Amino acid sequence: MTRPTAILLLFLFIHTLSAQGDRKKDARIEQLKAQKVAFFTEKIGLSSADAQHFWPVYNEFFAQKDSLNHLRWEIRKNLQDNLQQLSQSEKTKLMNQQIDIKWQEAELDRHYHQKFMEILSIDQVIKLYEAEHEFKMRIIRQIREIKAEAN
């Protein structure tokens, strides 16, 4: 599963939570964030000093990544909803924007990879990427469980 797909599933999971009310949603999102921090901290083996430097950088990275994914999702939704009404040039423009966003994501990954390398050891960086994947898989399992309970 690709990274953007997993992030899209995370958005769907968060969106599913919105049906439970704003308070529950906010509490669940905060709980999810806390789980992520605990999971990553353990998997990466962050000391308190490492965590103080790592989390602000990672949160900045995730916010920028989230913003790009949201923008790409909006473009994709626009294409799906208006495919028949859009001109060829409008379709081309939207597709080019999606590709540009993928390039921006790659540059963002490269930029923050360097920042992570300044804060963490190479072993911890490897564990970070593994932890991201494992956490996304947990979210996907939770989404499947929620869907199964709903059916």
Summary of the structure (lengths in Angstrom):
residues: 151
radius of gyration: 17.6
end to end distance: 24.2
largest distance: 54.6
contacts: 388
relative contact order: 0.14
helix: 89%
strand: 0%
